[in-house]
Amino acid sequence: MFSEFFDSNNRLLLAVASGSEFGAVLRALNQNIDETSEDWCALHFDSISILQTGVGKANAAGAVTHEISIAKANGRNYSAVLSFGIAGSLDENVKIGSTVFGTAAVFADEGTPHLANQEWTSLEQSGWARTSFQQNESPWSQHLSLSADHVGAIATVSTISGTNEIAAQYAKRTGALAEGMEGAAIAQVCSHLSVSFAELRVISNRCGNRDVNKLDIPTSFKRLTQVVQVWKFDV
């Protein structure tokens, strides 16, 4: 079982972005839902804590840094952080309701836009900042990757790919299968703090034209709940 990789001295921090994802995880763990849950707030159990980061890179990085920083003073030692929630598919073969394990978390829209006769240049290519974080294999992350429907890079964006053109650009730049809004920011924090990191996403929509590619919340949240239930955490 996935829960066997963690205990009270080596905890998992499960980072989810929105209140809806937070609530879905709690339902999967048979916990009462706090409808007043707030960003940057966490619930703590024996070997796992559930953190609602808020949506986006800044919230994700800030919330995870804050939680890890105050954890030891409160008797919590996190050995791993899992960025978990829904995402859009950048690959037509990655269907709604399927899961994607991230082999890399990549910032997709931090760099220099297209100029005349010049391709997109990431901040990392310019030598200014790291934008790609490879998955460091560990027993717990290997377990997740083996259970996922798809394995590949996951893009992290500030601007959601609401058009086919933007979706194609993100896919070309990163080679990613899916698009989220928090993963690479959390990976960057974990890299600096020497905490193991992984990202797992459930596909809620096909990226691109939103008039056609609408969110399928019932299907994606049903699968999200099923994924958490099989982890068998004792809470």
C-alpha positions in Angstrom: 0.0 0.0 0.0 1.1 3.6 -0.7 0.6 4.4 3.0 3.4 2.0 4.0 6.0 4.5 2.7 5.1 7.1 5.5 4.8 7.2 9.2 4.6 9.8 12.0 8.4 10.6 11.7 8.4 10.6 7.8 5.2 12.3 6.8 3.7 13.0 3.4 2.5 16.6 2.7 -0.3 16.3 0.1 -0.6 19.7 -1.6 -3.8 20.5 -3.4 -4.7 23.8 -4.9 -8.4 24.5 -4.6 -11.0 24.1 -1.9 -12.9 21.7 -4.2 -9.9 19.4 -4.5 -9.2 19.7 -0.8 -12.8 18.6 -0.1 -12.6 15.7 -2.5 -9.5 14.4 -0.8 -11.1 14.6 2.6 -14.2 12.8 1.4 -12.0 10.0 0.0 -10.4 9.7 3.5 -13.9 9.6 5.1 -13.3 12.9 6.9 -15.9 15.7 7.5 -15.5 18.5 5.1 -14.8 22.0 6.5 -16.6 24.3 4.1 -14.7 27.2 5.5 -11.3 25.8 4.5 -8.8 28.5 3.5 -5.7 28.7 1.4 -2.4 27.9 3.2 -4.3 25.9 5.8 -3.6 22.2 6.5 -5.2 19.3 8.3 -2.9 16.8 10.0 -3.3 13.1 10.5 -0.9 10.3 11.7 1.4 10.2 8.7 -0.2 12.6 6.2 -1.1 16.3 6.1 -3.5 17.8 3.5 -2.6 21.3 2.5 -4.8 23.6 0.6 -2.3 25.9 -1.2 -4.6 28.1 -3.2 -4.4 28.2 -7.0 -1.3 29.2 -8.9 2.5 29.3 -8.6 2.8 32.0 -5.9 0.2 30.4 -3.6 1.7 26.9 -4.1 5.3 28.0 -3.4 4.3 30.2 -0.4 2.0 27.7 1.2 4.4 24.7 0.9 7.3 26.8 2.2 5.3 28.1 5.1 4.0 24.6 6.1 7.4 22.9 5.9 9.1 25.8 7.7 6.7 25.7 10.7 6.4 21.9 10.8 9.3 21.0 12.9 8.3 23.4 15.6 5.0 21.6 15.8 6.5 18.1 15.7 5.9 17.3 12.0 8.7 16.0 9.8 7.9 15.9 6.1 10.0 13.5 4.0 7.9 14.1 0.9 5.5 16.5 -0.9 3.0 15.3 -3.5 1.4 17.9 -5.8 -2.0 16.4 -6.5 -5.2 17.5 -8.2 -6.8 18.0 -11.6 -5.1 19.1 -14.8 -5.7 19.7 -18.5 -4.4 17.3 -21.2 -1.9 18.5 -23.8 -1.9 15.2 -25.6 -4.9 13.8 -27.4 -4.0 10.3 -26.1 -4.4 11.4 -22.5 -8.1 11.2 -21.9 -10.4 12.8 -19.3 -10.4 10.8 -16.1 -6.9 9.3 -16.6 -4.0 9.9 -14.3 -0.6 11.4 -15.2 2.6 10.9 -13.1 5.1 13.7 -13.7 8.6 12.6 -14.7 9.4 16.4 -14.7 7.7 19.6 -13.6 8.4 22.3 -16.1 7.5 26.1 -16.0 5.9 26.6 -19.5 5.4 30.3 -19.7 8.4 31.9 -18.0 10.7 33.3 -20.6 11.0 35.5 -23.7 8.1 35.5 -26.2 8.6 34.8 -29.9 10.5 37.6 -31.6 11.4 37.9 -35.3 13.3 34.8 -36.4 13.7 33.7 -32.8 12.0 30.8 -30.9 10.7 31.0 -27.4 13.5 31.2 -24.9 12.9 30.0 -21.3 14.5 31.7 -18.3 16.7 28.6 -17.9 18.0 28.8 -21.5 18.8 32.5 -20.8 20.7 31.5 -17.7 18.5 33.4 -15.3 16.5 30.8 -13.4 15.8 27.1 -13.3 12.6 26.1 -15.1 12.7 22.3 -15.3 12.8 19.9 -12.3 13.3 16.2 -13.1 11.7 13.6 -10.9 14.1 12.1 -8.4 13.2 8.4 -8.1 12.3 7.2 -4.7 10.3 4.1 -3.5 7.1 6.1 -2.9 7.3 7.9 -6.2 8.1 4.8 -8.2 4.9 3.2 -6.6 2.9 6.1 -7.9 4.4 6.0 -11.4 3.6 2.3 -11.7 0.0 2.9 -10.8 -0.5 5.9 -13.2 -2.2 5.6 -16.6 0.4 7.9 -18.2 4.0 8.9 -17.3 5.6 12.1 -18.6 6.4 15.7 -18.0 3.7 18.0 -16.6 3.7 21.7 -17.5 3.1 24.5 -14.9 1.5 27.7 -16.2 0.2 31.0 -15.1 -1.8 31.5 -18.3 -4.2 28.6 -18.9 -4.1 27.4 -22.5 -7.6 28.5 -23.5 -6.8 28.4 -27.2 -5.5 25.6 -29.4 -2.5 27.8 -30.4 -1.4 28.4 -26.8 -1.9 24.7 -26.0 0.3 23.7 -28.9 3.0 26.2 -27.8 3.1 24.8 -24.3 3.3 21.2 -25.6 6.1 22.0 -28.0 8.1 23.9 -25.4 7.9 21.4 -22.7 7.0 18.0 -24.2 4.4 17.8 -21.5 1.4 15.5 -21.4 -0.6 17.7 -19.0 -0.9 21.3 -17.8 -1.3 22.4 -14.2 -0.7 25.6 -12.3 1.4 24.6 -9.2 3.7 21.6 -9.7 7.0 23.2 -10.8 6.7 25.9 -8.1 6.4 23.2 -5.4 9.2 21.2 -7.0 11.4 24.3 -6.8 10.7 24.7 -3.1 11.3 21.0 -2.4 14.6 21.2 -4.3 15.8 24.1 -2.2 14.6 22.4 1.1 15.9 18.9 0.2 12.5 17.3 0.4 11.4 14.5 -2.0 8.8 15.7 -4.5 6.4 14.2 -7.0 3.3 15.3 -9.0 0.2 13.3 -9.9 -2.7 14.7 -11.8 -6.2 13.6 -12.9 -7.2 14.9 -16.3 -10.3 17.1 -16.2 -10.3 18.5 -19.7 -8.5 18.7 -23.0 -6.4 21.9 -23.3 -7.3 24.4 -26.0 -10.4 26.1 -27.2 -12.7 26.3 -24.1 -15.8 26.5 -26.2 -15.2 22.9 -27.2 -12.9 21.5 -24.5 -15.0 22.0 -21.4 -14.2 20.8 -17.8 -15.6 17.4 -16.9 -15.6 17.9 -13.1 -17.8 14.8 -12.2 -15.5 12.4 -14.1 -12.3 13.9 -12.9 -13.3 14.2 -9.3 -14.7 10.7 -9.2 -11.3 9.4 -10.3 -9.5 11.7 -8.0 -11.4 10.3 -5.1 -10.8 6.7 -6.2 -7.0 7.4 -6.4 -6.9 8.7 -2.8 -9.0 5.8 -1.5 -6.6 3.1 -2.7 -3.7 4.8 -0.8 -5.2 3.4 2.4 -4.0 6.1 4.8 -5.1 5.6 8.4 -6.7 8.9 9.5 
